Amino acid sequence: MPSLIITLIRGPLIVWYCLIIKVLAAETPPSESYEFKQLLAPSAFNSRLQIQDYQAALTHQLSSLGKLDGQLSLADQGGINYYDTKDCLLKQQGIIVRHRMHHQHWQLTIKQRSVYPQQLKLSPLMASGVMQADVLAKPQLHTIYGISQSLPQQKMPATIAELIQQFPALGRIAAIRDAAELALLPITQTGLQQSVYQGPVLPLGKHRLKFSLTLWSLGNNHPPLLSEISFKINNKHHKLDTETLQSAYLILETLATMSAWQGPINSTKTHWLYQQQHRCGGAVTYPATETPAK
């Protein structure tokens, strides 16, 4: 099947190949997973029937690559919110703090992000964290790397000091350690409900792409405020080959060009949330100049 892709993109193939080689060469250490993401139009997912319509269109769009097995069905649902200081100190350090209901249990997660994986290698979170890569198609193809740590936690820490007690590695970042007395505030006062639909799988070489549709809303009876389609490739054994990764990039491009479902913007969900709440300029700051990782 990859040979079919090569036939269809003879011209751009060299550009894609060089990009992928640079991405892999830059990763030290390599990512344990790649998640390819595209924000969609929320109004296209107001009902179960609309979700089915999207899956039918998705199956058709990807039919040249293989059979998409499985149906999008609700796999997880619960509250979610993000937290920062009043002046967005965490955002300035590339740190995201998330508190969510995950499979009926509250989970607290911290994640440090950068467009340069070499910078994350030096992060205090690296010792016990997991390197991941989020790939977005627009405004141009780029990769945002992250190290995350999670633990079961029902009560949200009230201050930076309490957060450091849960994640001691944060205390080795001077700007955060010196602001220990600052309060942690929710990015949105109303809170959000996250609904995750999973099921479809697309075989690709030795890998299986697992698709998810994520919806954010104000509750069960409210229309989605945000929608995102994504698929993930595990790379725990660091055996992801360039041909498979190249094909995954092309699938992401296909998702981004499905015009009936295109959203008005493309960014990460966290970027969208900061922007909607007019918090500190909107976008999450990375500890480097924000340029595509190539």
C-alpha positions in Angstrom: 0.0 0.0 0.0 2.8 2.5 0.7 3.8 2.0 -3.0 0.4 3.4 -4.0 1.1 6.5 -2.0 4.5 7.0 -3.6 2.9 6.7 -7.0 0.3 9.4 -6.2 2.9 11.9 -4.8 6.0 11.5 -7.0 6.7 15.2 -6.9 6.3 16.0 -3.2 7.8 12.7 -2.2 11.4 14.0 -1.8 10.2 17.0 0.3 8.2 14.7 2.6 11.0 12.2 2.9 13.6 14.9 3.8 11.2 16.4 6.4 10.6 13.0 8.1 14.3 12.2 8.2 15.0 15.6 9.9 12.2 15.0 12.4 13.5 11.6 13.4 17.1 12.8 13.5 16.2 15.6 15.9 14.5 13.4 18.4 16.8 12.7 21.3 15.4 10.7 23.0 12.8 9.4 20.5 9.1 9.9 21.1 7.2 6.9 22.5 4.1 7.8 20.5 3.0 10.1 17.7 -0.5 11.6 17.8 -1.7 13.3 14.6 -4.4 15.9 15.3 -6.9 18.1 13.4 -9.5 20.4 14.9 -12.9 20.1 13.1 -16.1 22.2 12.9 -18.0 21.6 16.2 -21.3 22.2 14.6 -20.8 19.0 12.5 -21.1 16.8 15.6 -24.4 17.8 17.3 -25.8 14.3 17.1 -24.9 10.7 16.9 -26.1 10.7 13.3 -23.7 13.4 12.4 -20.9 11.4 14.0 -21.9 8.4 11.8 -21.9 10.6 8.7 -18.4 11.8 9.5 -17.1 8.2 10.0 -18.7 7.2 6.6 -16.9 10.1 4.9 -13.6 9.3 6.7 -13.8 5.6 5.7 -14.4 6.7 2.0 -11.5 9.2 2.1 -9.0 6.6 3.5 -10.3 3.7 1.4 -7.2 3.9 -0.9 -5.0 3.2 2.1 -6.9 0.3 3.5 -10.0 -0.7 5.4 -11.0 1.3 8.4 -12.3 -1.2 10.9 -14.6 -0.4 13.8 -17.2 2.3 14.6 -16.8 5.5 16.6 -18.5 4.8 19.9 -18.4 6.6 23.3 -15.4 5.3 25.2 -14.9 7.9 27.9 -16.7 10.9 29.3 -16.2 13.3 32.2 -15.2 16.7 33.5 -12.0 18.4 32.4 -10.2 21.7 33.1 -6.8 23.3 32.9 -5.1 25.5 35.5 -2.5 28.3 35.6 -1.6 31.2 37.7 -3.2 34.6 37.3 -0.4 35.8 35.1 0.0 32.5 33.3 3.4 31.6 34.8 3.0 27.9 33.8 2.2 28.8 30.2 5.3 31.0 30.0 7.4 27.9 31.0 5.7 25.7 28.5 3.9 23.8 31.3 0.3 22.6 31.0 -1.7 21.4 34.1 -4.8 19.3 33.4 -7.3 17.9 35.8 -9.9 15.5 34.3 -12.1 12.5 34.9 -10.4 9.6 33.0 -12.3 6.3 32.9 -14.3 7.2 36.0 -11.3 8.3 38.1 -9.9 11.8 38.5 -6.4 12.3 37.0 -3.9 15.1 37.4 -1.4 15.6 34.6 1.5 18.0 34.0 3.1 18.3 30.6 6.0 20.4 29.4 6.0 21.2 25.7 8.6 22.4 23.2 9.0 22.4 19.4 12.6 21.3 20.0 12.9 17.8 21.5 16.5 18.5 22.5 15.3 21.0 25.0 13.0 18.5 26.6 15.9 16.2 27.1 17.2 18.7 29.6 13.9 19.1 31.4 13.6 17.9 35.1 10.5 16.0 34.0 12.4 13.8 31.7 13.7 11.4 34.4 10.2 10.0 35.1 8.2 11.4 32.2 7.2 10.0 28.8 8.2 11.8 25.5 5.3 12.2 23.1 4.9 14.0 19.8 1.8 15.9 18.6 1.7 16.5 14.8 -0.5 19.2 13.3 -1.1 19.9 9.6 -1.8 23.6 9.7 -0.9 26.4 9.3 2.0 24.3 8.1 3.1 20.8 9.1 4.7 21.0 12.5 5.5 18.9 15.5 5.1 19.8 19.2 6.9 17.5 21.6 5.9 17.0 25.2 6.9 15.2 28.4 4.0 14.2 30.6 3.5 12.8 34.1 0.1 11.8 35.5 -1.2 10.5 38.8 -4.6 9.7 40.3 -5.7 12.8 42.1 -9.3 13.8 43.0 -8.5 17.2 44.6 -6.9 19.8 42.5 -3.8 21.5 44.1 -4.6 25.0 45.2 -1.1 26.5 44.8 2.1 26.0 43.0 3.6 24.7 46.2 1.0 22.0 46.4 1.5 21.1 42.8 5.3 20.7 43.4 4.4 18.4 46.3 2.7 16.1 43.8 5.3 16.6 41.1 8.7 17.3 42.8 10.5 17.7 39.4 8.7 21.0 38.9 10.6 22.3 41.9 13.8 22.1 39.9 12.5 24.8 37.5 13.6 28.0 39.1 10.8 30.2 37.8 8.2 27.8 39.2 10.0 27.1 42.5 10.3 30.8 43.2 6.5 31.3 42.7 5.4 28.6 45.1 2.9 30.8 46.9 0.9 31.6 43.8 -2.6 30.2 43.5 -3.7 27.9 40.7 -6.8 29.1 38.9 -9.1 27.3 36.4 -8.7 28.5 32.8 -12.5 28.3 32.4 -14.8 29.0 35.4 -17.7 26.9 33.9 -15.7 23.7 33.5 -16.0 21.5 30.5 -17.2 18.0 29.7 -15.0 15.8 27.5 -16.5 13.0 25.4 -14.1 10.6 23.6 -15.3 8.4 20.8 -13.0 5.5 19.8 -13.1 2.4 17.7 -11.8 2.8 14.1 -8.4 1.2 13.4 -6.5 1.5 10.1 -3.7 -1.1 9.6 -0.5 0.6 8.2 2.4 -1.7 7.7 3.3 -3.2 11.1 1.4 -0.6 12.9 -2.3 0.1 13.7 -3.6 3.6 13.6 -6.2 4.1 16.3 -8.6 7.0 15.6 -10.4 9.1 18.3 -13.0 11.8 18.1 -12.8 14.2 21.1 -15.7 16.6 21.8 -15.7 19.4 24.5 -19.0 20.8 25.6 -20.6 22.4 28.7 -22.5 19.2 29.5 -24.5 16.3 28.1 -27.3 18.5 26.7 -25.1 21.2 25.2 -23.6 21.2 21.6 -19.9 20.8 21.2 -17.7 23.8 21.6 -14.6 22.0 20.2 -14.1 18.8 18.1 -10.9 17.1 17.2 -10.1 14.0 15.2 -6.8 12.3 15.9 -5.0 9.0 15.4 -2.1 7.6 17.3 0.9 5.4 16.5 2.8 3.8 19.4 6.5 3.8 19.2 7.5 2.3 22.6 10.2 0.1 21.1 11.4 2.9 18.8 11.0 0.9 15.6 8.8 3.4 13.7 10.1 3.4 10.1 10.1 6.5 7.9 7.8 4.9 5.3 5.0 4.4 7.9 5.6 7.9 9.4 5.4 9.4 5.9 2.1 7.7 5.2 0.8 9.0 8.5 1.6 12.5 7.5 -0.3 12.1 4.3 -3.3 10.7 6.2 -3.2 13.8 8.4 -3.2 16.0 5.2 -6.2 14.1 4.0 -8.1 14.8 7.3 -7.2 18.4 7.0 -8.7 18.7 3.5 -12.1 17.3 4.2 -13.8 20.6 3.6 -17.3 19.9 5.0 -15.7 19.3 8.5 -13.0 21.9 8.5 -12.8 24.1 11.6 -12.1 27.8 11.5 -8.7 27.3 13.0 -6.2 24.6 13.7 -4.3 24.5 16.9 -4.1 22.3 20.0 -7.1 22.0 22.3 -5.1 23.9 25.0 -4.3 26.7 22.7 -8.0 27.0 21.8 -9.0 27.1 25.5 -6.5 29.8 26.4 -7.7 31.8 23.4 -11.4 31.4 24.1 -10.9 32.5 27.7 -8.6 35.4 26.6 -5.9 34.2 29.0 -2.5 35.8 28.5 -2.5 36.1 24.7 -4.2 32.8 24.0 -1.5 30.5 22.7 0.5 28.3 25.0 4.1 29.5 25.1 6.9 27.0 24.4 10.4 27.4 25.9 11.7 28.2 22.4 10.8 30.2 19.4 7.7 28.6 17.9 8.8 27.3 14.5 8.0 24.0 12.9 10.2 21.1 14.1 11.8 19.8 10.9 
